[in-house]
Amino acid sequence: MVVSQQKEEFLMGKKLLVCETLEEQSRQKFVAVDMVGAGVGSEVLVSHHICVKPDVYVDDRIVAIVDSVSE
């Protein structure tokens, strides 16, 4: 989890989590705004570069907690 005293008004009260991609050869870490109450260690679905309200954009936003994946 990321702790930040100063942030934009839209982010006040929102949790910021460090996420990591699942690609084994090129794992990348990034910070995403948790919109669904995910916890540390949760597998999540992240939406990239979205507009959450007029003139407010978020690069990475957690939009779902993954329960299961089938192939």
PQR file with spaces between the fields and no chain letter, atoms N, CA, C, O and H, PARSE charges and radii, in Angstrom:
ATOM       1  N    MET     1       0.847   -1.172    0.000 -0.4000 1.5000
ATOM       2  CA   MET     1       0.000    0.000    0.000 -0.0000 2.0000
ATOM       3  C    MET     1       0.893    1.235    0.000  0.5500 1.7000
ATOM       4  O    MET     1       1.985    1.238    0.568 -0.5500 1.4000
ATOM       5  N    VAL     2       0.400    2.277   -0.649 -0.4000 1.5000
ATOM       6  CA   VAL     2       1.122    3.548   -0.739 -0.0000 2.0000
ATOM       7  C    VAL     2       0.464    4.536    0.218  0.5500 1.7000
ATOM       8  O    VAL     2      -0.758    4.682    0.224 -0.5500 1.4000
ATOM       9  H    VAL     2      -0.488    2.275   -1.110  0.4000 1.0000
ATOM      10  N    VAL     3       1.270    5.206    1.019 -0.4000 1.5000
ATOM      11  CA   VAL     3       0.756    6.230    1.928 -0.0000 2.0000
ATOM      12  C    VAL     3       1.183    7.587    1.387  0.5500 1.7000
ATOM      13  O    VAL     3       2.357    7.809    1.090 -0.5500 1.4000
ATOM      14  H    VAL     3       2.262    5.087    1.014  0.4000 1.0000
ATOM      15  N    SER     4       0.205    8.504    1.261 -0.4000 1.5000
ATOM      16  CA   SER     4       0.484    9.825    0.718 -0.0000 2.0000
ATOM      17  C    SER     4      -0.327   10.868    1.473  0.5500 1.7000
ATOM      18  O    SER     4      -1.556   10.808    1.496 -0.5500 1.4000
ATOM      19  H    SER     4      -0.749    8.324    1.502  0.4000 1.0000
ATOM      20  N    GLN     5       0.357   11.818    2.087 -0.4000 1.5000
ATOM      21  CA   GLN     5      -0.311   12.886    2.822 -0.0000 2.0000
ATOM      22  C    GLN     5      -0.928   13.919    1.879  0.5500 1.7000
ATOM      23  O    GLN     5      -2.010   14.441    2.148 -0.5500 1.4000
ATOM      24  H    GLN     5       1.355   11.867    2.068  0.4000 1.0000
ATOM      25  N    GLN     6      -0.243   14.211    0.783 -0.4000 1.5000
ATOM      26  CA   GLN     6      -0.696   15.225   -0.171 -0.0000 2.0000
ATOM      27  C    GLN     6      -1.102   14.546   -1.467  0.5500 1.7000
ATOM      28  O    GLN     6      -0.301   13.832   -2.071 -0.5500 1.4000
ATOM      29  H    GLN     6       0.636   13.787    0.565  0.4000 1.0000
ATOM      30  N    LYS     7      -2.327   14.759   -1.898 -0.4000 1.5000
ATOM      31  CA   LYS     7      -2.781   14.223   -3.178 -0.0000 2.0000
ATOM      32  C    LYS     7      -3.948   15.043   -3.693  0.5500 1.7000
ATOM      33  O    LYS     7      -4.521   15.853   -2.965 -0.5500 1.4000
ATOM      34  H    LYS     7      -2.977   15.339   -1.408  0.4000 1.0000
ATOM      35  N    GLU     8      -4.294   14.829   -4.950 -0.4000 1.5000
ATOM      36  CA   GLU     8      -5.397   15.567   -5.558 -0.0000 2.0000
ATOM      37  C    GLU     8      -6.698   15.278   -4.824  0.5500 1.7000
ATOM      38  O    GLU     8      -6.866   14.212   -4.232 -0.5500 1.4000
ATOM      39  H    GLU     8      -3.828   14.171   -5.542  0.4000 1.0000
ATOM      40  N    GLU     9      -7.609   16.228   -4.868 -0.4000 1.5000
ATOM      41  CA   GLU     9      -8.875   16.125   -4.144 -0.0000 2.0000
ATOM      42  C    GLU     9      -9.617   14.830   -4.480  0.5500 1.7000
ATOM      43  O    GLU     9     -10.167   14.189   -3.584 -0.5500 1.4000
ATOM      44  H    GLU     9      -7.473   17.094   -5.350  0.4000 1.0000
ATOM      45  N    PHE    10      -9.641   14.435   -5.757 -0.4000 1.5000
ATOM      46  CA   PHE    10     -10.344   13.211   -6.152 -0.0000 2.0000
ATOM      47  C    PHE    10      -9.802   11.982   -5.414  0.5500 1.7000
ATOM      48  O    PHE    10     -10.548   11.038   -5.157 -0.5500 1.4000
ATOM      49  H    PHE    10      -9.195   14.955   -6.485  0.4000 1.0000
ATOM      50  N    LEU    11      -8.518   11.990   -5.075 -0.4000 1.5000
ATOM      51  CA   LEU    11      -7.894   10.824   -4.441 -0.0000 2.0000
ATOM      52  C    LEU    11      -8.053   10.788   -2.921  0.5500 1.7000
ATOM      53  O    LEU    11      -7.702    9.789   -2.292 -0.5500 1.4000
ATOM      54  H    LEU    11      -7.911   12.757   -5.283  0.4000 1.0000
ATOM      55  N    MET    12      -8.571   11.848   -2.326 -0.4000 1.5000
ATOM      56  CA   MET    12      -8.757   11.871   -0.878 -0.0000 2.0000
ATOM      57  C    MET    12      -9.692   10.737   -0.456  0.5500 1.7000
ATOM      58  O    MET    12     -10.779   10.576   -1.011 -0.5500 1.4000
ATOM      59  H    MET    12      -8.856   12.659   -2.837  0.4000 1.0000
ATOM      60  N    GLY    13      -9.259    9.962    0.521 -0.4000 1.5000
ATOM      61  CA   GLY    13     -10.070    8.853    1.017 -0.0000 2.0000
ATOM      62  C    GLY    13      -9.948    7.582    0.200  0.5500 1.7000
ATOM      63  O    GLY    13     -10.551    6.569    0.555 -0.5500 1.4000
ATOM      64  H    GLY    13      -8.376   10.093    0.972  0.4000 1.0000
ATOM      65  N    LYS    14      -9.191    7.603   -0.878 -0.4000 1.5000
ATOM      66  CA   LYS    14      -9.024    6.421   -1.724 -0.0000 2.0000
ATOM      67  C    LYS    14      -7.689    5.751   -1.398  0.5500 1.7000
ATOM      68  O    LYS    14      -6.702    6.420   -1.093 -0.5500 1.4000
ATOM      69  H    LYS    14      -8.701    8.426   -1.167  0.4000 1.0000
ATOM      70  N    LYS    15      -7.678    4.423   -1.468 -0.4000 1.5000
ATOM      71  CA   LYS    15      -6.469    3.653   -1.196 -0.0000 2.0000
ATOM      72  C    LYS    15      -5.654    3.524   -2.474  0.5500 1.7000
ATOM      73  O    LYS    15      -6.209    3.296   -3.549 -0.5500 1.4000
ATOM      74  H    LYS    15      -8.480    3.879   -1.715  0.4000 1.0000
ATOM      75  N    LEU    16      -4.343    3.669   -2.358 -0.4000 1.5000
ATOM      76  CA   LEU    16      -3.433    3.478   -3.483 -0.0000 2.0000
ATOM      77  C    LEU    16      -2.653    2.188   -3.237  0.5500 1.7000
ATOM      78  O    LEU    16      -2.061    2.018   -2.171 -0.5500 1.4000
ATOM      79  H    LEU    16      -3.892    3.855   -1.485  0.4000 1.0000
ATOM      80  N    LEU    17      -2.647    1.279   -4.213 -0.4000 1.5000
ATOM      81  CA   LEU    17      -1.961   -0.003   -4.064 -0.0000 2.0000
ATOM      82  C    LEU    17      -0.874   -0.169   -5.115  0.5500 1.7000
ATOM      83  O    LEU    17      -1.029    0.259   -6.259 -0.5500 1.4000
ATOM      84  H    LEU    17      -3.128    1.417   -5.079  0.4000 1.0000
ATOM      85  N    VAL    18       0.219   -0.791   -4.717 -0.4000 1.5000
ATOM      86  CA   VAL    18       1.276   -1.159   -5.662 -0.0000 2.0000
ATOM      87  C    VAL    18       0.833   -2.454   -6.328  0.5500 1.7000
ATOM      88  O    VAL    18       0.576   -3.448   -5.649 -0.5500 1.4000
ATOM      89  H    VAL    18       0.345   -1.138   -3.787  0.4000 1.0000
ATOM      90  N    CYS    19       0.742   -2.444   -7.651 -0.4000 1.5000
ATOM      91  CA   CYS    19       0.329   -3.613   -8.424 -0.0000 2.0000
ATOM      92  C    CYS    19       1.513   -4.132   -9.235  0.5500 1.7000
ATOM      93  O    CYS    19       2.475   -3.404   -9.480 -0.5500 1.4000
ATOM      94  H    CYS    19       0.951   -1.636   -8.202  0.4000 1.0000
ATOM      95  N    GLU    20       1.434   -5.388   -9.647 -0.4000 1.5000
ATOM      96  CA   GLU    20       2.479   -5.987  -10.471 -0.0000 2.0000
ATOM      97  C    GLU    20       1.814   -6.796  -11.575  0.5500 1.7000
ATOM      98  O    GLU    20       0.875   -7.549  -11.320 -0.5500 1.4000
ATOM      99  H    GLU    20       0.652   -5.979   -9.448  0.4000 1.0000
ATOM     100  N    THR    21       2.301   -6.640  -12.800 -0.4000 1.5000
ATOM     101  CA   THR    21       1.745   -7.391  -13.928 -0.0000 2.0000
ATOM     102  C    THR    21       2.069   -8.866  -13.786  0.5500 1.7000
ATOM     103  O    THR    21       2.975   -9.233  -13.038 -0.5500 1.4000
ATOM     104  H    THR    21       3.064   -6.028  -13.007  0.4000 1.0000
ATOM     105  N    LEU    22       1.335   -9.718  -14.498 -0.4000 1.5000
ATOM     106  CA   LEU    22       1.512  -11.161  -14.391 -0.0000 2.0000
ATOM     107  C    LEU    22       2.486  -11.743  -15.412  0.5500 1.7000
ATOM     108  O    LEU    22       2.860  -12.911  -15.303 -0.5500 1.4000
ATOM     109  H    LEU    22       0.599   -9.419  -15.105  0.4000 1.0000
ATOM     110  N    GLU    23       2.908  -10.951  -16.407 -0.4000 1.5000
ATOM     111  CA   GLU    23       3.838  -11.465  -17.409 -0.0000 2.0000
ATOM     112  C    GLU    23       5.147  -11.874  -16.749  0.5500 1.7000
ATOM     113  O    GLU    23       5.807  -11.051  -16.115 -0.5500 1.4000
ATOM     114  H    GLU    23       2.605  -10.002  -16.496  0.4000 1.0000
ATOM     115  N    GLU    24       5.525  -13.135  -16.891 -0.4000 1.5000
ATOM     116  CA   GLU    24       6.718  -13.633  -16.209 -0.0000 2.0000
ATOM     117  C    GLU    24       8.005  -13.000  -16.730  0.5500 1.7000
ATOM     118  O    GLU    24       8.916  -12.742  -15.943 -0.5500 1.4000
ATOM     119  H    GLU    24       4.989  -13.805  -17.405  0.4000 1.0000
ATOM     120  N    GLN    25       8.105  -12.743  -18.032 -0.4000 1.5000
ATOM     121  CA   GLN    25       9.347  -12.230  -18.599 -0.0000 2.0000
ATOM     122  C    GLN    25       9.522  -10.732  -18.403  0.5500 1.7000
ATOM     123  O    GLN    25      10.650  -10.239  -18.400 -0.5500 1.4000
ATOM     124  H    GLN    25       7.365  -12.953  -18.672  0.4000 1.0000
ATOM     125  N    SER    26       8.441  -10.009  -18.243 -0.4000 1.5000
ATOM     126  CA   SER    26       8.574   -8.552  -18.123 -0.0000 2.0000
ATOM     127  C    SER    26       7.643   -8.004  -17.042  0.5500 1.7000
ATOM     128  O    SER    26       6.792   -7.159  -17.319 -0.5500 1.4000
ATOM     129  H    SER    26       7.524  -10.409  -18.246  0.4000 1.0000
ATOM     130  N    ARG    27       7.807   -8.480  -15.830 -0.4000 1.5000
ATOM     131  CA   ARG    27       6.973   -7.981  -14.723 -0.0000 2.0000
ATOM     132  C    ARG    27       7.243   -6.500  -14.492  0.5500 1.7000
ATOM     133  O    ARG    27       8.390   -6.055  -14.484 -0.5500 1.4000
ATOM     134  H    ARG    27       8.498   -9.167  -15.605  0.4000 1.0000
ATOM     135  N    GLN    28       6.169   -5.752  -14.306 -0.4000 1.5000
ATOM     136  CA   GLN    28       6.280   -4.325  -14.045 -0.0000 2.0000
ATOM     137  C    GLN    28       5.434   -3.970  -12.836  0.5500 1.7000
ATOM     138  O    GLN    28       4.366   -4.546  -12.632 -0.5500 1.4000
ATOM     139  H    GLN    28       5.236   -6.114  -14.313  0.4000 1.0000
ATOM     140  N    LYS    29       5.900   -3.037  -12.042 -0.4000 1.5000
ATOM     141  CA   LYS    29       5.139   -2.547  -10.898 -0.0000 2.0000
ATOM     142  C    LYS    29       4.614   -1.155  -11.206  0.5500 1.7000
ATOM     143  O    LYS    29       5.261   -0.368  -11.897 -0.5500 1.4000
ATOM     144  H    LYS    29       6.769   -2.569  -12.208  0.4000 1.0000
ATOM     145  N    PHE    30       3.424   -0.865  -10.680 -0.4000 1.5000
ATOM     146  CA   PHE    30       2.814    0.448  -10.855 -0.0000 2.0000
ATOM     147  C    PHE    30       1.835    0.679   -9.715  0.5500 1.7000
ATOM     148  O    PHE    30       1.441   -0.265   -9.030 -0.5500 1.4000
ATOM     149  H    PHE    30       2.898   -1.505  -10.119  0.4000 1.0000
ATOM     150  N    VAL    31       1.450    1.906   -9.512 -0.4000 1.5000
ATOM     151  CA   VAL    31       0.488    2.258   -8.463 -0.0000 2.0000
ATOM     152  C    VAL    31      -0.877    2.482   -9.110  0.5500 1.7000
ATOM     153  O    VAL    31      -0.989    3.148  -10.139 -0.5500 1.4000
ATOM     154  H    VAL    31       1.770    2.674  -10.068  0.4000 1.0000
ATOM     155  N    ALA    32      -1.923    1.910   -8.483 -0.4000 1.5000
ATOM     156  CA   ALA    32      -3.285    2.071   -8.997 -0.0000 2.0000
ATOM     157  C    ALA    32      -4.206    2.517   -7.868  0.5500 1.7000
ATOM     158  O    ALA    32      -3.986    2.181   -6.704 -0.5500 1.4000
ATOM     159  H    ALA    32      -1.832    1.369   -7.647  0.4000 1.0000
ATOM     160  N    VAL    33      -5.232    3.269   -8.220 -0.4000 1.5000
ATOM     161  CA   VAL    33      -6.250    3.704   -7.269 -0.0000 2.0000
ATOM     162  C    VAL    33      -7.226    2.544   -7.065  0.5500 1.7000
ATOM     163  O    VAL    33      -7.797    2.036   -8.029 -0.5500 1.4000
ATOM     164  H    VAL    33      -5.411    3.542   -9.165  0.4000 1.0000
ATOM     165  N    ASP    34      -7.415    2.129   -5.819 -0.4000 1.5000
ATOM     166  CA   ASP    34      -8.314    1.020   -5.503 -0.0000 2.0000
ATOM     167  C    ASP    34      -9.734    1.544   -5.367  0.5500 1.7000
ATOM     168  O    ASP    34     -10.044    2.259   -4.415 -0.5500 1.4000
ATOM     169  H    ASP    34      -6.951    2.542   -5.035  0.4000 1.0000
ATOM     170  N    MET    35     -10.596    1.194   -6.311 -0.4000 1.5000
ATOM     171  CA   MET    35     -11.984    1.656   -6.305 -0.0000 2.0000
ATOM     172  C    MET    35     -12.955    0.606   -5.771  0.5500 1.7000
ATOM     173  O    MET    35     -14.147    0.881   -5.635 -0.5500 1.4000
ATOM     174  H    MET    35     -10.344    0.613   -7.085  0.4000 1.0000
ATOM     175  N    VAL    36     -12.449   -0.614   -5.461 -0.4000 1.5000
ATOM     176  CA   VAL    36     -13.350   -1.716   -5.115 -0.0000 2.0000
ATOM     177  C    VAL    36     -13.039   -2.376   -3.774  0.5500 1.7000
ATOM     178  O    VAL    36     -13.686   -3.364   -3.426 -0.5500 1.4000
ATOM     179  H    VAL    36     -11.480   -0.837   -5.571  0.4000 1.0000
ATOM     180  N    GLY    37     -12.087   -1.873   -3.023 -0.4000 1.5000
ATOM     181  CA   GLY    37     -11.773   -2.456   -1.727 -0.0000 2.0000
ATOM     182  C    GLY    37     -10.882   -3.680   -1.788  0.5500 1.7000
ATOM     183  O    GLY    37     -10.994   -4.570   -0.945 -0.5500 1.4000
ATOM     184  H    GLY    37     -11.562   -1.071   -3.306  0.4000 1.0000
ATOM     185  N    ALA    38     -10.009   -3.737   -2.762 -0.4000 1.5000
ATOM     186  CA   ALA    38      -9.068   -4.855   -2.866 -0.0000 2.0000
ATOM     187  C    ALA    38      -8.077   -4.776   -1.716  0.5500 1.7000
ATOM     188  O    ALA    38      -7.850   -3.710   -1.143 -0.5500 1.4000
ATOM     189  H    ALA    38      -9.919   -3.014   -3.447  0.4000 1.0000
ATOM     190  N    GLY    39      -7.499   -5.904   -1.394 -0.4000 1.5000
ATOM     191  CA   GLY    39      -6.504   -5.923   -0.332 -0.0000 2.0000
ATOM     192  C    GLY    39      -5.146   -6.311   -0.869  0.5500 1.7000
ATOM     193  O    GLY    39      -5.004   -6.683   -2.034 -0.5500 1.4000
ATOM     194  H    GLY    39      -7.683   -6.769   -1.860  0.4000 1.0000
ATOM     195  N    VAL    40      -4.159   -6.222   -0.013 -0.4000 1.5000
ATOM     196  CA   VAL    40      -2.814   -6.624   -0.385 -0.0000 2.0000
ATOM     197  C    VAL    40      -2.844   -8.110   -0.732  0.5500 1.7000
ATOM     198  O    VAL    40      -3.385   -8.917    0.024 -0.5500 1.4000
ATOM     199  H    VAL    40      -4.275   -5.920    0.934  0.4000 1.0000
ATOM     200  N    GLY    41      -2.264   -8.470   -1.876 -0.4000 1.5000
ATOM     201  CA   GLY    41      -2.229   -9.863   -2.322 -0.0000 2.0000
ATOM     202  C    GLY    41      -3.395  -10.268   -3.197  0.5500 1.7000
ATOM     203  O    GLY    41      -3.404  -11.379   -3.726 -0.5500 1.4000
ATOM     204  H    GLY    41      -1.825   -7.814   -2.490  0.4000 1.0000
ATOM     205  N    SER    42      -4.383   -9.395   -3.367 -0.4000 1.5000
ATOM     206  CA   SER    42      -5.535   -9.715   -4.227 -0.0000 2.0000
ATOM     207  C    SER    42      -5.130   -9.687   -5.694  0.5500 1.7000
ATOM     208  O    SER    42      -4.291   -8.883   -6.100 -0.5500 1.4000
ATOM     209  H    SER    42      -4.375   -8.492   -2.937  0.4000 1.0000
ATOM     210  N    GLU    43      -5.729  -10.566   -6.480 -0.4000 1.5000
ATOM     211  CA   GLU    43      -5.568  -10.509   -7.932 -0.0000 2.0000
ATOM     212  C    GLU    43      -6.685   -9.608   -8.446  0.5500 1.7000
ATOM     213  O    GLU    43      -7.857   -9.841   -8.153 -0.5500 1.4000
ATOM     214  H    GLU    43      -6.411  -11.219   -6.150  0.4000 1.0000
ATOM     215  N    VAL    44      -6.326   -8.586   -9.207 -0.4000 1.5000
ATOM     216  CA   VAL    44      -7.295   -7.564   -9.590 -0.0000 2.0000
ATOM     217  C    VAL    44      -7.279   -7.291  -11.089  0.5500 1.7000
ATOM     218  O    VAL    44      -6.344   -7.665  -11.797 -0.5500 1.4000
ATOM     219  H    VAL    44      -5.374   -8.396   -9.445  0.4000 1.0000
ATOM     220  N    LEU    45      -8.326   -6.636  -11.552 -0.4000 1.5000
ATOM     221  CA   LEU    45      -8.420   -6.159  -12.926 -0.0000 2.0000
ATOM     222  C    LEU    45      -8.203   -4.655  -12.889  0.5500 1.7000
ATOM     223  O    LEU    45      -8.858   -3.940  -12.131 -0.5500 1.4000
ATOM     224  H    LEU    45      -9.086   -6.332  -10.978  0.4000 1.0000
ATOM     225  N    VAL    46      -7.268   -4.178  -13.723 -0.4000 1.5000
ATOM     226  CA   VAL    46      -6.911   -2.761  -13.736 -0.0000 2.0000
ATOM     227  C    VAL    46      -7.315   -2.154  -15.071  0.5500 1.7000
ATOM     228  O    VAL    46      -7.037   -2.714  -16.131 -0.5500 1.4000
ATOM     229  H    VAL    46      -6.735   -4.759  -14.339  0.4000 1.0000
ATOM     230  N    SER    47      -7.964   -1.017  -15.008 -0.4000 1.5000
ATOM     231  CA   SER    47      -8.313   -0.255  -16.202 -0.0000 2.0000
ATOM     232  C    SER    47      -7.285    0.867  -16.331  0.5500 1.7000
ATOM     233  O    SER    47      -6.958    1.533  -15.348 -0.5500 1.4000
ATOM     234  H    SER    47      -8.190   -0.562  -14.146  0.4000 1.0000
ATOM     235  N    HIS    48      -6.785    1.069  -17.529 -0.4000 1.5000
ATOM     236  CA   HIS    48      -5.747    2.072  -17.757 -0.0000 2.0000
ATOM     237  C    HIS    48      -6.311    3.306  -18.458  0.5500 1.7000
ATOM     238  O    HIS    48      -7.157    3.183  -19.343 -0.5500 1.4000
ATOM     239  H    HIS    48      -7.051    0.529  -18.327  0.4000 1.0000
ATOM     240  N    HIS    49      -5.852    4.480  -18.072 -0.4000 1.5000
ATOM     241  CA   HIS    49      -6.123    5.753  -18.743 -0.0000 2.0000
ATOM     242  C    HIS    49      -7.617    5.991  -18.939  0.5500 1.7000
ATOM     243  O    HIS    49      -8.114    5.952  -20.065 -0.5500 1.4000
ATOM     244  H    HIS    49      -5.164    4.579  -17.353  0.4000 1.0000
ATOM     245  N    ILE    50      -8.320    6.232  -17.857 -0.4000 1.5000
ATOM     246  CA   ILE    50      -9.749    6.478  -17.972 -0.0000 2.0000
ATOM     247  C    ILE    50     -10.113    7.837  -17.379  0.5500 1.7000
ATOM     248  O    ILE    50      -9.395    8.392  -16.548 -0.5500 1.4000
ATOM     249  H    ILE    50      -7.916    6.263  -16.943  0.4000 1.0000
ATOM     250  N    CYS    51     -11.229    8.341  -17.826 -0.4000 1.5000
ATOM     251  CA   CYS    51     -11.775    9.597  -17.323 -0.0000 2.0000
ATOM     252  C    CYS    51     -12.824    9.230  -16.274  0.5500 1.7000
ATOM     253  O    CYS    51     -13.818    8.582  -16.599 -0.5500 1.4000
ATOM     254  H    CYS    51     -11.813    7.891  -18.501  0.4000 1.0000
ATOM     255  N    VAL    52     -12.616    9.636  -15.022 -0.4000 1.5000
ATOM     256  CA   VAL    52     -13.559    9.283  -13.965 -0.0000 2.0000
ATOM     257  C    VAL    52     -14.661   10.325  -13.785  0.5500 1.7000
ATOM     258  O    VAL    52     -15.735   10.014  -13.268 -0.5500 1.4000
ATOM     259  H    VAL    52     -11.808   10.162  -14.758  0.4000 1.0000
ATOM     260  N    LYS    53     -14.403   11.525  -14.198 -0.4000 1.5000
ATOM     261  CA   LYS    53     -15.412   12.579  -14.292 -0.0000 2.0000
ATOM     262  C    LYS    53     -14.804   13.679  -15.142  0.5500 1.7000
ATOM     263  O    LYS    53     -13.593   13.674  -15.365 -0.5500 1.4000
ATOM     264  H    LYS    53     -13.532   11.778  -14.617  0.4000 1.0000
ATOM     265  N    PRO    54     -15.593   14.610  -15.619 -0.5600 1.5000
ATOM     266  CA   PRO    54     -15.030   15.624  -16.518  0.2800 2.0000
ATOM     267  C    PRO    54     -13.749   16.256  -15.968  0.5500 1.7000
ATOM     268  O    PRO    54     -13.716   16.737  -14.836 -0.5500 1.4000
ATOM     269  N    ASP    55     -12.718   16.245  -16.777 -0.4000 1.5000
ATOM     270  CA   ASP    55     -11.414   16.828  -16.447 -0.0000 2.0000
ATOM     271  C    ASP    55     -10.658   16.117  -15.325  0.5500 1.7000
ATOM     272  O    ASP    55      -9.694   16.670  -14.796 -0.5500 1.4000
ATOM     273  H    ASP    55     -12.745   15.854  -17.697  0.4000 1.0000
ATOM     274  N    VAL    56     -11.075   14.900  -14.948 -0.4000 1.5000
ATOM     275  CA   VAL    56     -10.343   14.105  -13.952 -0.0000 2.0000
ATOM     276  C    VAL    56      -9.977   12.768  -14.581  0.5500 1.7000
ATOM     277  O    VAL    56     -10.845   11.945  -14.871 -0.5500 1.4000
ATOM     278  H    VAL    56     -11.859   14.451  -15.378  0.4000 1.0000
ATOM     279  N    TYR    57      -8.687   12.564  -14.785 -0.4000 1.5000
ATOM     280  CA   TYR    57      -8.193   11.344  -15.413 -0.0000 2.0000
ATOM     281  C    TYR    57      -7.321   10.572  -14.431  0.5500 1.7000
ATOM     282  O    TYR    57      -6.570   11.161  -13.655 -0.5500 1.4000
ATOM     283  H    TYR    57      -7.982   13.233  -14.549  0.4000 1.0000
ATOM     284  N    VAL    58      -7.429    9.262  -14.475 -0.4000 1.5000
ATOM     285  CA   VAL    58      -6.600    8.391  -13.644 -0.0000 2.0000
ATOM     286  C    VAL    58      -5.909    7.407  -14.580  0.5500 1.7000
ATOM     287  O    VAL    58      -6.560    6.764  -15.403 -0.5500 1.4000
ATOM     288  H    VAL    58      -8.039    8.783  -15.106  0.4000 1.0000
ATOM     289  N    ASP    59      -4.582    7.290  -14.451 -0.4000 1.5000
ATOM     290  CA   ASP    59      -3.839    6.377  -15.317 -0.0000 2.0000
ATOM     291  C    ASP    59      -4.171    4.925  -15.027  0.5500 1.7000
ATOM     292  O    ASP    59      -4.421    4.169  -15.966 -0.5500 1.4000
ATOM     293  H    ASP    59      -4.053    7.812  -13.782  0.4000 1.0000
ATOM     294  N    ASP    60      -4.186    4.503  -13.788 -0.4000 1.5000
ATOM     295  CA   ASP    60      -4.425    3.110  -13.434 -0.0000 2.0000
ATOM     296  C    ASP    60      -5.422    3.040  -12.291  0.5500 1.7000
ATOM     297  O    ASP    60      -5.234    3.661  -11.244 -0.5500 1.4000
ATOM     298  H    ASP    60      -3.983    5.116  -13.025  0.4000 1.0000
ATOM     299  N    ARG    61      -6.495    2.270  -12.507 -0.4000 1.5000
ATOM     300  CA   ARG    61      -7.581    2.198  -11.537 -0.0000 2.0000
ATOM     301  C    ARG    61      -8.000    0.744  -11.378  0.5500 1.7000
ATOM     302  O    ARG    61      -8.290    0.078  -12.372 -0.5500 1.4000
ATOM     303  H    ARG    61      -6.648    1.766  -13.358  0.4000 1.0000
ATOM     304  N    ILE    62      -8.037    0.235  -10.145 -0.4000 1.5000
ATOM     305  CA   ILE    62      -8.495   -1.132   -9.886 -0.0000 2.0000
ATOM     306  C    ILE    62     -10.011   -1.113   -9.948  0.5500 1.7000
ATOM     307  O    ILE    62     -10.662   -0.403   -9.182 -0.5500 1.4000
ATOM     308  H    ILE    62      -7.801    0.776   -9.338  0.4000 1.0000
ATOM     309  N    VAL    63     -10.582   -1.908  -10.878 -0.4000 1.5000
ATOM     310  CA   VAL    63     -12.021   -1.889  -11.109 -0.0000 2.0000
ATOM     311  C    VAL    63     -12.719   -3.188  -10.732  0.5500 1.7000
ATOM     312  O    VAL    63     -13.949   -3.239  -10.714 -0.5500 1.4000
ATOM     313  H    VAL    63     -10.053   -2.485  -11.500  0.4000 1.0000
ATOM     314  N    ALA    64     -11.954   -4.247  -10.427 -0.4000 1.5000
ATOM     315  CA   ALA    64     -12.571   -5.523  -10.045 -0.0000 2.0000
ATOM     316  C    ALA    64     -11.559   -6.386   -9.302  0.5500 1.7000
ATOM     317  O    ALA    64     -10.353   -6.297   -9.529 -0.5500 1.4000
ATOM     318  H    ALA    64     -10.955   -4.205  -10.441  0.4000 1.0000
ATOM     319  N    ILE    65     -12.081   -7.226   -8.407 -0.4000 1.5000
ATOM     320  CA   ILE    65     -11.281   -8.239   -7.728 -0.0000 2.0000
ATOM     321  C    ILE    65     -11.577   -9.560   -8.433  0.5500 1.7000
ATOM     322  O    ILE    65     -12.738   -9.947   -8.569 -0.5500 1.4000
ATOM     323  H    ILE    65     -13.061   -7.299   -8.223  0.4000 1.0000
ATOM     324  N    VAL    66     -10.534  -10.248   -8.879 -0.4000 1.5000
ATOM     325  CA   VAL    66     -10.704  -11.485   -9.643 -0.0000 2.0000
ATOM     326  C    VAL    66     -11.008  -12.630   -8.675  0.5500 1.7000
ATOM     327  O    VAL    66     -10.252  -12.880   -7.736 -0.5500 1.4000
ATOM     328  H    VAL    66      -9.591   -9.933   -8.769  0.4000 1.0000
ATOM     329  N    ASP    67     -12.141  -13.328   -8.921 -0.4000 1.5000
ATOM     330  CA   ASP    67     -12.492  -14.513   -8.123 -0.0000 2.0000
ATOM     331  C    ASP    67     -11.882  -15.764   -8.729  0.5500 1.7000
ATOM     332  O    ASP    67     -11.331  -16.607   -8.021 -0.5500 1.4000
ATOM     333  H    ASP    67     -12.755  -13.125   -9.683  0.4000 1.0000
ATOM     334  N    SER    68     -11.986  -15.875  -10.055 -0.4000 1.5000
ATOM     335  CA   SER    68     -11.407  -17.036  -10.745 -0.0000 2.0000
ATOM     336  C    SER    68     -11.208  -16.693  -12.205  0.5500 1.7000
ATOM     337  O    SER    68     -11.815  -15.760  -12.730 -0.5500 1.4000
ATOM     338  H    SER    68     -12.433  -15.190  -10.630  0.4000 1.0000
ATOM     339  N    VAL    69     -10.335  -17.472  -12.864 -0.4000 1.5000
ATOM     340  CA   VAL    69     -10.047  -17.312  -14.289 -0.0000 2.0000
ATOM     341  C    VAL    69     -10.165  -18.676  -14.927  0.5500 1.7000
ATOM     342  O    VAL    69      -9.575  -19.637  -14.434 -0.5500 1.4000
ATOM     343  H    VAL    69      -9.842  -18.231  -12.438  0.4000 1.0000
ATOM     344  N    SER    70     -10.925  -18.789  -16.028 -0.4000 1.5000
ATOM     345  CA   SER    70     -11.011  -20.064  -16.736 -0.0000 2.0000
ATOM     346  C    SER    70     -10.477  -19.868  -18.146  0.5500 1.7000
ATOM     347  O    SER    70     -10.572  -18.787  -18.726 -0.5500 1.4000
ATOM     348  H    SER    70     -11.405  -18.009  -16.428  0.4000 1.0000
ATOM     349  N    GLU    71      -9.923  -20.929  -18.673 -0.4000 1.5000
ATOM     350  CA   GLU    71      -9.329  -20.853  -20.018 -0.0000 2.0000
ATOM     351  C    GLU    71     -10.179  -21.562  -21.030  0.5500 1.7000
ATOM     352  O    GLU    71      -9.833  -21.598  -22.210 -0.5500 1.4000
ATOM     353  H    GLU    71      -9.845  -21.808  -18.202  0.4000 1.0000
